[in-house]
C-alpha cells in the first residue's frame, strides 16, 4: 500500500501518472486470490454466494481537490443480516491514474491491504463474477482500473464501516478542470450517496457545473469553495461529474459531442460570472417593483407570509437600489407614484402601506401589470418586477393573449417579470409566458409551501446584477455562414452574482468556434470572445445531446401549450402542429426524453411502428392537457415540468415529472446508457434505433458470460457504450450494423 502523505508534489505527480507500475508492485497473492463469498461493489451492488449476503447500507464520499489533484475518500457502511460471520472483500472501480493512499476497516481481522489492478486484470475478475452470479452489472466498468481489498469480517447481525482513499490528477481542458466519480448507470440502484467536494485553487475559481447532480455550492473567497450533492439528487443514477472554470471575470467552456451523421455535433457552452461582483461605483443597481395580489383568496396565513416576503425583499436591497409596491384586487393601488430609493423612511412607508391593506375582491392582473410596467425606471438601474398572485384573472381584461402581449409588446422599459404563482388556482401558462419573454423565470409555490421562504429564495438569487441584456453572437465560417443552429435559450437571461449561463445547440463542421458574449457588464458595455477547439469532442459527453433534446422538446411543447389560449380543439391534429407533434415524438423516442404527454411511448402495448396512431395519441394528450388544462393541479404540474425542461442543465435519467395529482413520478421502462437509449418491450430491453421495426429478428444470439459476450463488451467499451451491461434481462442491441440478442 502506497502512502502519499510525505511525498513531494513532483514525485506524487509521477506516481499518479504510472498506475500500471504501482499495480505491479502490489502483492501477487492479493491480486490472484479466489473471490470471497461476499463481494462488495459500492458503485453497483453486492454479490453473495449465500441467501443473505452482506448489504451496503450507506455510502459517503468526500473529495478534496487542490488545483488538479483530487483525494477521494469513501466510507462504506455494511450490514450482515445473517446468523454467521461473513467474510467480504471490496472491489472499487476507479479512474485511470489513481494511487491508493489508505484502506482500513473496523473490528478484528488481518492487517488491511488493498491493491490497484490494471484494466486487463479487472476484466478477468469481472468475467469471473459474471459467470459465477450470472450478473453482468460489473461489466459496465470494463474500461476502468479496479481496487481490490483484502478480506474483512462482518459479525453476524452486525455492522461494519470500510474507509478507503485514493488520489489522482483530474483532467484539464483549457481553463476547465473535470472530476468524475464512477457509479452505476442502472436506474434500479437507489441507495442515496452523500457526496461532498472541497475545492482549493491557486487561481480564481469561476463557475462550477455538474451535468449529473444538483449541487449546493458555498464560496470561501475567490479561490476556494465547498459543494455537496443536494438531498433530492442523492439517488440520481450514473457517475458523479463536476467541472469548474478557472479565471477572473466572465469565464466560459465548451462540452462537445460529435455526430458525423449531421456533419458536426452537439455543444453545451457554460459561462459564469464572478461569485461576488467587484465593488464599483458604476455597478448595476436594481429597481424592483413588487406586485402583490390582495384578492379575497389571499386571506389568512397566505397574506401574512406574502406581506413579510415583500418587506424581506425591500430590506435586501443595497444602497442606491430602488423599489415600489403595487397591490391589486378589483382595482390597483400603488405605494409611490414611481419607484423610490430604499431608505429607512421608504421602508417604513412600505410597512405602513401593507399593514393598512385587507385582502378582498377579484383579481385584476391586466391593470396591475400596466401600472407596474408604465413608469420610466431610474437611470442606471436594472428594472424588474416581482409579480405574486394566487389566482386567475377575473376582473378587467381577462384575456390571456392580451395580458401576455403586455409583457411582450408593451413593455417599453424592458422590465423583467419574475412571476410567482401561489397554489394551483393560477393560469400557469400565462405566468410562464410573462417571465419567458422578459429574460426572467417563473416560480410556482406548491399548496402548503411558505410563500415568504420561496420569495426570499428568489431575492437571494437576484442579488448583484453582473451582466444585463446579454447577447451571444454565434460562430460563423469564413464565408459568413452560421456554424450553430437550434440553440437554446434564444433570449438569454441576465446573470447575477454566481450565476451561470448554459447555452445548448448543434454545430456544423469541425473547425474551432468563437462565441462572442456581450452586454452591460457592471455598468459598462463589454464584449467577451471565447474560442473553442472541437478536437476534444467525445461521445463520453452523452449528456450534451440529451440536454439539447430535453430543451428542444420543451420548446416545441411550449408552442403548443401557449397556443391553447387562442385555438379551437379539433378532434384531429391541428395542421399547424402536425410537424411539431411528429418532431416531439421523434425526439422523445430517439433520446428517451419522456414527458407527461409522451410517457405512453414506453408502455406495454404501444407499437412504435404504427406512427400515425402514436402521433394521434401524443396530439390528444397535448391538446386535452397542454392546451385545455391551464389551471388547477394539472396546469400547475405542467408548468413546473415545463420550467424545469426549458432550463435543463442536468440530466433527468429517470424521466421524473409531476403528474396531475402533484406526485413526483418517473418512467422506469426507459434507460439511458452512455449515448444510447433502451425501451423495455415485454421482457426485453430494445435499442431505441430498433423499436420502430414491426418484426425484429436478431442476426446473432449471445449468452451472458460466454466468450462471445466478453468480446461484445470489449467492442462496446471501445465505442464508449459499456454501460449497456448495467441493464438486467434480455437486450436487443445494434452494434456495427448487426442486431444482437443478449440472453441471460
N, C-alpha and C positions, 0 to 999 in steps of 0.2 A: 504494500500500500504506500502511495507516494504522498508526502505532505508538502504543501507549498508555502506554509506559514513563514518560513525563514529564507525562502529563495529570493534572489534579486529579480526585479521585473524582467530583465532580458532573458535570464535563464528560464523564468516561468513561461515567457512567450515561446521560447524554443520548445519547451515540453508540450505546450498546448498545440503546437503545430506538428507534433510527432506522436499521435496516439498509437499507431501501429507498433512503434518501438517500445512504448510503455507496456502494451499488452504482451509483448514477447518476454518482458521481464517478470510477468506475474507467474505465480506457482502453477506448474503444469497440472498438478493434482486437482486444483480447483477448476481449472478450465475443462478437464476431461471427465470430471466426476459424474456419475449417474445422477439423474434428476431425483430430487426428493419427492415424497408423497404429496406435498403441497407446494405449488409454485405460485408465488405472488407476483403479479404484474400490475402495479398500481394504475398505470395508464389505461389498462384494458379490463382485466378480470383475474380471478384466481382459478387455478387448475388443481383439482384434487382427485386422488385415487379412490378415496372413500366417499360415503354418502354425505358426511358432514365435513366439508373442508374448512380451512381457516378463512375467515371473512375479513375483507377490508372495511372498516367502519368509519374511517376519516382520513383525509389527505390535506396536509398543509404544506405549501411551498413558499419559501421566502427566497427572493432573488436580490442579491446586492450587486450592482453594476458600477464599476469605476471606469470611466471612459468606455473602452470596448470590452474590458474583461469582466465576465459575469461569474458570480459564485452562486450556485443553485443548491439550496438545502431543502430536502424532503423530510417531513415527519409523517410516517405512515402508521396509523393505528389499526391493530388487528384484534380479532376475537376468535377464540376456539370454542364453538358450541358443543363439541364432542366431550365424551367422558374420559378420553385418554389424552396423554401428552401427544402433541402434534409437532413433528419436525417440518420446518418450512425453509425455503430459500426465496430470494427475491431476484427477479430479472427486471432491469430498468433500461429500456431503450433510451439512448442519449444521442445528442448531436455529434457529428464528426468533430474531432479535435479536442475532446474533453479529457480532463485529468481528474482522477479520484483524489479527494483530499481527506475524506473522513467517512467511516461507516461504523456504527455501533448499534446495540440493542439492549433493552433492559433485561434483568434477570440473569440466571445462570447460563452456562454454555461455554464452548471453547472460545479461544481468542477470535473476535470477529474479524473477518477479512473480506475483501472484495477484489474482483479483477475486471479489467476492461477488455472485452473480446472484440476483435475486428469483425467486419461485416460477414465474412465467409463463415467464421465460427458461429456467429449469431444465427445465421440462416440454418446451420446444422442443428442447433438447439431448437429453433422454431419448428423445423421439419419434424423433429422427434416428438415435440409436443402435439403437433397436428395429427401425426399418425397415432399417438397414444390416446388422445382425447377426442379425436375426430372433430377438432375445432380449429378453424383457420384464422382466428382473430389476430394472432401474433404476426401473421404474415404481412399485415399492413405496415409493420415496422422493418420490413426486409431491407430497406435502404439505409438503416441506421446501425451504428455500433450498439453493443449491449453491455451493461454491467451485470455481473453475476456475483452474488454474495455467498458466503459460507452458510451452512445450515444453522438455524437458530431454533430454540424450543418455544412452544406456546403451551402454557399449562392448561389442563382440562377445565373448561368453563372460564378460562382466564383471558386476560387482555395482554397485548404486547405492543410496544412502541419501537419502531425502527427509525433511525436517523441516518441520513445519507447526504453527502455533499460532493459536488463535482464543480469543476471550473472549466471555462472555455472562452475563446475570443469570439465576440459577436461579429456577424457580417456587417460590412460597411459599404454604402453606395453613395459616393459623393458626400453630401452633408447629412446623410441619413444613416442611422445605425439600427439594425434589426435584431431582436431576440426572439427565439422560438423554443417553446416547451412542448416536446412530443406528447400527444394524447390521442386516444382512440377517436375515430370519426363516427363510431356507431351511436345511433340515437338511443339504443337500449341501455347504454351505460349512464346511470343517472346519479351517481354518487357526487355530492357537491364538493368542489375543490376550493379551498381557501388560498388564494394566490395573492401575494403582495410583492411589490418591487420598490427597492430604494435605489435611486439613480443619482450618481455624482459625476460631474464632468469638469474638466479644466477649461471648457468653453461654455458659453451661454447655451442653455437648452431652450429651443423654441417649442413648437407644438409636439404633443405626444398623441399617438394614434394607434388604435387596435381595431383590426377588421374582424376579430373573433369574439371579443368580450367587451362588455360595458365597463369602463374604468371610472373610479373615483380618484381624482388627482389632487394632491396638496403640494403647493410650491414652498420651497425653503430657500428663497433667494433666486438669483438668476441661473445658477448652475447646479441646483440640487432639487429633487422632488421625490415624493413617495406616491405610489399608485397602488390601488387594490381593486380586485375584481368585485364589482357590486354584487350584493346579495342575490338580486334577481338574475344574475348572469352566471352564478357559480355552477349551475347544471348544464350550461351550454356545452354541446359536444365539440370535439375537434381540438387540434393543437392550439395552445395559447400563443398568440402573436402580439408583440408590442414593438412599435418603432418610434424613434424620436429624432427630431431635426435639430441640428446644431447651428448656432449663429444668432446674431442680434437682429432686431427689427423684424421685417417680414421675411419669412423663410418658406420654402416650398420643396416638394419632392414628387417623383412620379413612380407609380407602380404600373407596369405594362404586362399584358397578356397577349401573346401572338396568336393570330388566326389567319393562316395562309389562305384559307378559302375565301376570305374577303379582302385579301391583299393588304393586310395591316393587322389590326387587333383592337383591343380594348385598353383604355387607360383610366387611371384614377390619380388625379393630382390633389395632394393635400397641402394646403398653405395655412400658415399660422401667423398670428400677430403676438407681440410681447404679452407676457402674463400680467405685467403691470406697466401701464403707459408711462413714459418718461414725463417728469414734471416739466411743463412748458406753458408759457403764457398763452400760446395760441392753440392749446389742446382743445379738442372738440368738446363742447358742453352740450348737455341735454336740455330739451324743453319738453316736459311731459304733461299732456292733458289727460286727466283721468276721467273717464266717462262711466258713471255708475248708475245702474238700473235701480230705481226705487219703486217699482211697481208693487202691487199688493202681494205678489208671490214671494217677495223678498223679506217678508215679515219674520221676526224672531231671530234665532241664533245666526241665520244666514246674513241678515242685515248687520248685526253687531260685528261679525267677522269681516264683512265687506268694508265697513267703516274703518275698522282697525287697520285693514290692509292698505287703505288709501293713505292714512296717516303714516303708516310704515314706509310707503313709497316716498312720500314727501320728505320724511326725515332722512332718507338715504341719499338725497340729492346733495351734491357738492356745492361749494361756494361758487357763485356765478351761474348756477343752473336754475331753471325756472319751471313753474307749474301752473296749472289751473285745474279746477274741478267742475265738471258738468254732470248734473243729475237729470234723470228723466223718468217720467211715468206717462200720464196723458200729455203733459207738456214738458218743457225743458227749463231748467234753472242753472245759472252759472255763478260760480263764486266771484270771478273777476271778469271785467269786460274783455280783457286779453290777458295772456299768461304774465305772471309776475315772478321776479327773482325770489328764491327761497330765503326767508329771514325768520326771526322769532315772531315778528308781527304777522307775516303772511301765514306761517304755520298756525298761529293762534286763530286767525280768521277762518282757516280751513276747519279747524276743530269745532269752532262755534257754529259754522255753517252746517256741518254734518250733524251735530247734536240737535239742531232745530228741525231736522227733516224727519218725516214719518213715511214709511212705505205705504202706498195706496195707488189705486188706479191701474191703467193699462200700460202698454209697452210701445212707446213711440221711438223706435230705433232710427227711423229715417231722419227726423228732425234733430235728434241728438247728434247724429253724425254730421249733419250740415253745420251745426253750431261748433262742433269740435274742429272741423276742417277749415272753417271760414277765416279766422284771424291770421294775419301775417305773423310768422314766427319772429322771435328776437334774432337779430342778425348774428351769425356765427354759431348758431346752435343747431343741433340735430333734432328736428321736431318729430315727436312720436305720440301716439295715442294708446292708452291702456283702456280697452273697451270691455267692461264687465257687465254681463247680462245673464239672467236665468230664464228668459222666456222668448217666445216668438213675437214678431211684430204684430201688434193688434190695433194700434191707433195710428192715424195719419196714413201716409203712403206705405202700404204693407207689401208691395210687390218686390219679390226677391231680386228680380233682374234690375229694377230701378235702384234699389239700395246698393247692389254690387257696383253699379255704374258710378255711384258717388265716389267710391274709393278708386276706381279705375280711370274715370274720365273727368271727374270734377274735384280732384284733389290737387288744387293748383300749387300748393306748397309742399307737395310730396311727403306728407306725414305718413310715418309707418304706423300701421294699425295692428297692435298686438291684442287680438281678441281673446277673451276668457269666457267660455261657456260654463255656467254653473248648473250642474244637474243635467237631466236628459231632455227637459222641455224647451230646448233651443233649436233653432234652424241651423243644424251643424254645418251643412254645406255652405250656407251663407257666411258663417263666421270663418270657415276655412278660406273662402274666396277673398274676404276683406283683408286677411293677412297675406295671402299668397301674392296678391297683385301690388303689395306695398313694401316688399323686402322684409316682411315680418313673419311671424309664426303664430298659429293658433294654440291655445291651451284649453283642455277640457277637464273640468273638475267633476269627478265621479260623485254620485249621491253619497252623502255622509262624509266626504273629504272636507278638510278645513280650508275654507277659501283664503283666509289670511296667510296660511303657510304656503299655499300654491302661488298666490300673488307675490309673496316675499321671495320665492324661488325665481320668479320672472325678473323681479327688480334686481336681484343679485346677478343674474345672467346678463342684464343690460347695463352693467356697470362699466364705465370708462370706454366710450366710443373711440376706436383707434383708426379704423378705415371705413369711411362713409361713402355711399354711392359707388361701390366698386364695379368695375367693368373689366372683363377679360378679352383682350384681342387674341384671337385664335391663330395657331400656326398656319403658315402658307408656304407653298412650294415656290420654286424660282420663277414660275410664270404667274404667280399671284393666286393660284388655286388653293382653296381651303383644304388643310390636311385633317381636319377634325369635323365629324358630323354627329348628329344626335347626342349633343352634350346636354347635361343637366346639372344644376338648375339653369334655366335661361336667364332669370332675373336674380342676380346674386344678392345675398343678404348683407347688411352691414356687419362688420366684425368688431366685437367688443373685447375688453381685456381677456386674454387667454383663449379667445375664440379660434376656431379653425374652419376653413372652407374646404369642402370636399367636392371637387368637380369631376364628373364621370362622363365618359363618352367613347366614341370609336375613332380610331385614327387610320390613315392610309399611308402606305409606303413604309420604309424603314430608316429614312434619314432622320437626323436629330430634329426635335420640335422645339419651338420657342413660344412660350406663353407670356404675354405682357399684361400684368395686373396694374390697373391704375385707379385712382380715386383720391378722396380727401383724406390724407394720412396726417393725423394730428394737426389739422387746421390748414394744411398746405396740399396743393395738388401735386401728387407724386406718381411716378411710374416705376414698376419693378419688372425687370426682364428675367425670365427663368428658361434656360435652355437645357433640355434633357436628351440624353442619348437613349436610343431604343435597343442598344446592344444587350441590355440586361432583361429584356422581355422574356418571361418564362411562364410555362404552364403551371408552375408552383403558385403563381398569383391567381389561382382559380376564383378567388373571392371577387376579383375585379369584374369579369363578365356577369357574375350572378348579381352583384350590387347594381350594375348597369341595368340588367333585366328587371330587377325589382323596381327601380325608379321609373323605367320605361313603362312597365305595366301600370304603375300608379298614375303616371301621366296620362295614359290612354283612358283608364277608368275615370279619372278626374274629368276629362272632357265629356264623357257620357253623363256622369252624375250632375255636373253643372248645367247641362242642357235640360235636366229634368224639371227645372223651374219653368221652362218655356215650351215644352214639347208635348205632343199628344202621346198616347200609349197604344200603338198599334200591336196587333197580335203577332205579326211577323217582324223580322229585323228591319228597323228603320233604315232605308237606303243610305242615309248619311253615315250610319255607323257600321255597316256591314264589314267594310275593310278593317275598321278599328277592332271589332269583335274577333275577326279572323286573326289579327295580329296578337291580341291578348291571349287567345287560345294557343297560338304557335309558341309564344314566348313562355307561357306557363308550362307547356309540355317540354320544350327543349331545355329549359333551365331549372325546372322543378320549382317554380315560384308560384305557389298556390295561395289564393285568397278566398274570402267567403263566397265569391261568385264562381270560382273555378275549382273548388275543392272536390267537386263531383268527378273531376277527371281521374282522380286516383281511386274512386270507389269501385268495388267489385261489380261487374256487370256493365261498366262503361266501356264501350267498344270505340277506341280512339280512331279506328279505321273508317268509321261512319261519320265523316267530317260534318256533313250538313246537320245531323242530329246533335252533335256535340256543340256546334256553333249556335244552334237554336236554343239549346239549354243554357248556354252561357249568356245569350242575349236575354232570355227570360229572367234569369237571376239579376242581371244588371238593370233591367227595366223595373221589375217588381220591387227590388230592394234599393238599388243605387239611385234610380230616378224618383220613385214614388215615396219612399220612406225617408223623410228629411228631418224628422224629429223623433223624440221618444228614444227608447233603448236602441232601436235599430239605427236611427240616424246618428246617435252619439257614438255607437261602436264603429260604424263605418268611417266616420270622420277621424276617430282615433287611429284606426288602421291606416287610413289614407295619409294622415300626417306622418306616421312612422315610416311608411314606404317611400313617400316623396323625398324624405330627407335621410334615407337609409345610408349609413356609413359602416354598418356592422352586419355580418351575415345573420340571417334568421333561418338556421338549418332545420329547425323543427316546423317551419311554416306556421308559427303561432299568430293568432289574431283573436280579437274579441268577437264573440257571437252576439246574437240579438238578445241574449239574456245577460250580457255583460260578463260572461265567463271567458276566461282565457283558455282557448283550445288550440290543439296542434294537429297537424296531418302526419301521422306516423307511417303511412304506407308509401312515402316518397323519401328517398335518401340521396343526399348529395355527397358524392365521394370524389375527392380531388376535383378534376374538371369534368366529371361525368355525373349523370343522374339516373336513378333506378326507380321504376314504379313496381309496386307489388301487384301482380295479376294472378289471382288464385293462390297457388302455393309457390309461385316463382317470382323472383325479382328480375325485371326485364330492363335492359339498357334502353334509355329513352329514345335512342335512334332507331329502335326496332318496334316500339309499342304500337305504331300505326299499321303494321303489317297484319292483315287478317289471318294469314296462316304462316306460322313461324316454325320452320324446321331447321334444327342445328346442323351445321356442317361437320361438327365434331362434338363428342361427348367425353368429358374428362371427369374422373373420380377424384374426390378430395383426398389429398395426401399421396397421390400417385406420382410417378416420375414426370408424367405429362403436366400434372398440376404444378409441380415445382418449376418446370420450365415456363409455364404460363405466368406464374408470379414473377419470375425473373424478367420476362418481357414487359409485364405491367409496370414493374419497378423502373425499367429503362424508360418507359413512357410517362413516368410520374403518376401512375394510377394504381399503385399498390393498395390504396385504401379500400378497393373493392373487396379485399379479403375480410374486411370487418363485417360484411353482410352475412347474416345467418340464413341457411337454407339454399334451395336451388337458385342458380343465377344463369341468366342468358345474357351474354355479353358479346359485343362485336370487337374483335381485335385484328388489326391489319386486314380488314375487309372480310374476315371469316367470322361466322356466327358460331359461338361455342356455348355449350350447355355444361355447367359445372354442377355435379351432383354430390351431395354429402354422403 
